[in-house]
Amino acid sequence: MAPRTRPRAYPDPRAATVTGLLAWGQAGNYNAIDDRSALAALYLSGRGSGGLVSPPTFTAQSGLTFQIGPWLAVVDCGDGTRAVIGSRAAQNIDETAGGASARADVVWADISPDAATYTISLIPESAMAGRAGVFLGLVLVPASASTSAAMDLRPGGSRVLGMRKSFQPNITITNIAWRTWASIVIPAYDAEVGATYDLEVWGGGAQGNPRQELDVAAALNGTVMGSYLRFAFNSLPTTNDQFRLWTRIRAICMSTGTGGTFQTAVWANQSETSQPLATVNNNFASGFACDTASNVTPADTTRDITLAVQCQWSTGSGSGANIVSRQAIGGRVA
C-alpha cells in the first residue's frame, strides 16, 4: 500500500499527494510485469488520443481518505514522447474537509519524465489547463463535508476510441412524452472540439389502436435536439401490427467547458414485420434529421454527459402502441 500523506490545507499543491514510477522507469532493471503493463496500455490505446486506458475506481475509506483502485494511462510528456503510468495496487489519498461552499477537486497525475516519476495530487479545475499529466477523476465536495463518504467520488473514463460491447436496454416506450430508449455516458473532460460519439439502438414493437405517430431524437442530458424525426402514422404498420425500428445518433463536440455545445444527428428506419415491404403498402420508412449551424445542443463537458436515443408516441391515447429497445452499442468514434 502506498504511504499515507499528512493532510494540508487545500489548495496547497503539495497536499494529499501519492507518488510512483513511470513504466520502464527502473533504470538498468528489467521488470516483466511493468513491461507487460506498458504493452497493454499501448495496445489498448492504439486508436486513442492518450489519457486513461484503464480507469480507476474511487472508494471512500475512513475519515477524509479515499482509495484509488488500479489504473493505467498513456500521457503526453510535452517533448514529442509519451509515457505509460499507472498502478497495479490500490493507492490512498487524503482529501480536505468541505469549506463554506461546495467545490470540485480534480484528481490529477503529474509526470516528471526525466525523473521517471508521477505524482497524484488534488488540484482545482482551473489548474488543469496546459498541465502535463492525466485526469483521473473528480471529487465533488459539499460545503462542510467532513468525510470522504459524504463526497461525490467520480473516477474518469477510459479514452479508447471505438464502439464498446453491446448491451440490452429493454426499455419500453408507450407514453406520449419523451423517454430514453437507450443511453451511454460521455465522461467528464473526455470531449474536445471535434470529438464524435455514436449510439445505435434497435428493437421492435406494435402500432396502437388508433394508429399513432412515432418521434425519434438524439438527446444530451435530457435536452432533445432541435430537429427530430417524426414517422407519420400512415408510414407505420396498420392498427396493432408489429414493426421493427433501428436508429443511430451522433453527437459532435463544437465547444467545451461549462457552456459546451454539440451538434447532433439522427438516422432511423422502421419496417412492418407481418407484410411484404412495399411503397404501396405504406409499411416502411427511413429518415434523417440534424442540428444546423445555428442550432446546437448545450452540455457541460466538465461533467458526465448522458447521450441518449429518446422516443415518444406523439398522438392518440397510447392505447397499445409500444416500442422496446433490444440491443444497443455505442462509444467515442473520433
TANORDA-V645249 format. One record per backbone hydrogen bond with DSSP energy under -0.5 kcal/mol. NH is the residue of the N-H (numbers start at 0). CO is the residue of the C=O. E is the energy in kcal/mol with one decimal. If there is no record, write none. Layout:
((NH	CO	E) (NH	CO	E))
This chain:
((1	89	-0.7) (11	8	-2.0) (14	11	-2.6) (16	13	-0.5) (17	119	-1.9) (19	117	-2.4) (21	115	-1.8) (22	83	-2.7) (24	21	-1.7) (26	24	-1.4) (28	25	-2.4) (31	29	-0.5) (34	30	-2.2) (35	31	-2.4) (36	32	-2.2) (37	33	-2.3) (38	34	-2.2) (39	35	-2.4) (40	36	-2.2) (41	37	-2.3) (42	38	-2.4) (43	39	-2.7) (44	40	-1.9) (45	42	-1.3) (47	44	-2.2) (48	49	-0.5) (48	158	-0.5) (50	73	-3.4) (52	71	-2.6) (53	71	-2.0) (58	66	-2.2) (60	64	-2.5) (64	61	-1.7) (65	92	-2.4) (66	58	-3.4) (67	90	-3.7) (68	56	-3.0) (68	66	-0.6) (70	86	-1.7) (71	53	-2.1) (72	84	-2.7) (73	50	-2.3) (74	82	-3.1) (76	80	-2.5) (82	74	-2.8) (84	72	-2.2) (84	82	-0.6) (86	70	-1.8) (90	67	-2.4) (92	65	-2.2) (94	63	-2.4) (94	92	-0.5) (97	144	-3.0) (98	100	-0.7) (102	140	-2.3) (104	138	-2.9) (105	122	-3.3) (106	136	-3.0) (107	105	-0.8) (107	120	-2.6) (108	133	-2.5) (109	107	-0.7) (109	118	-2.7) (110	131	-0.8) (111	116	-2.9) (115	111	-1.2) (116	111	-1.6) (117	19	-3.2) (118	109	-2.4) (119	17	-4.1) (120	107	-2.8) (120	118	-0.5) (121	14	-0.8) (122	105	-2.3) (122	120	-0.6) (124	103	-0.6) (126	123	-1.7) (127	124	-1.6) (130	127	-2.1) (133	108	-1.7) (135	106	-2.9) (136	106	-1.1) (137	153	-3.0) (138	104	-2.7) (139	151	-2.6) (140	102	-2.7) (140	138	-0.7) (141	139	-0.7) (143	98	-1.7) (144	141	-1.8) (147	62	-2.8) (149	146	-0.9) (150	147	-1.6) (151	139	-2.5) (152	150	-0.9) (153	137	-3.1) (153	151	-0.6) (155	135	-3.0) (158	51	-3.8) (159	157	-0.6) (161	331	-3.7) (163	329	-2.5) (166	327	-2.5) (168	166	-0.6) (169	324	-1.8) (172	322	-2.6) (173	171	-0.6) (176	174	-1.1) (178	310	-1.7) (180	308	-3.7) (181	308	-1.2) (183	306	-2.4) (185	304	-3.4) (186	184	-0.7) (188	300	-3.0) (189	186	-1.9) (190	186	-0.5) (193	252	-2.6) (194	191	-2.9) (196	250	-2.5) (197	330	-2.5) (198	248	-2.0) (199	328	-2.8) (200	246	-2.7) (201	326	-2.2) (202	244	-2.1) (203	323	-1.3) (204	242	-2.4) (205	321	-1.7) (206	240	-2.8) (208	318	-2.3) (213	230	-1.8) (214	311	-3.1) (215	228	-2.2) (216	309	-2.4) (218	307	-2.1) (219	222	-2.0) (220	218	-0.5) (220	305	-2.8) (222	219	-2.2) (223	221	-0.7) (224	217	-2.7) (228	215	-2.3) (230	213	-3.3) (231	229	-0.7) (234	231	-2.2) (235	231	-0.6) (235	232	-0.8) (239	207	-0.8) (240	237	-2.2) (242	204	-2.3) (243	270	-2.8) (244	202	-2.5) (245	268	-2.8) (246	200	-2.8) (247	266	-2.4) (248	198	-2.6) (249	264	-2.1) (250	196	-2.4) (251	262	-2.7) (252	194	-2.6) (253	260	-2.9) (254	260	-1.6) (259	256	-1.8) (260	254	-1.5) (261	296	-2.1) (262	251	-2.2) (264	249	-2.0) (265	288	-2.8) (266	247	-2.9) (267	286	-2.0) (268	245	-2.6) (269	284	-2.5) (270	243	-1.9) (271	282	-2.4) (272	241	-1.9) (273	241	-0.6) (280	277	-1.1) (281	277	-0.7) (281	278	-0.9) (282	277	-0.9) (284	269	-2.3) (286	267	-2.5) (288	265	-2.1) (290	263	-2.7) (294	291	-2.0) (295	293	-0.5) (296	261	-3.4) (297	295	-0.5) (298	259	-2.6) (300	256	-2.0) (300	298	-0.8) (302	299	-1.2) (304	185	-2.4) (306	183	-2.5) (306	304	-0.7) (307	218	-2.6) (307	305	-0.5) (308	181	-2.4) (309	216	-2.6) (309	307	-0.6) (310	178	-2.2) (311	214	-1.6) (312	174	-2.0) (313	212	-2.3) (313	311	-0.5) (314	212	-0.5) (319	317	-1.3) (321	205	-2.3) (322	172	-1.0) (323	203	-3.0) (324	170	-2.0) (325	201	-2.4) (325	323	-0.5) (326	201	-2.0) (327	166	-2.0) (328	199	-2.0) (330	197	-2.1) (332	195	-2.5) (333	195	-1.2))
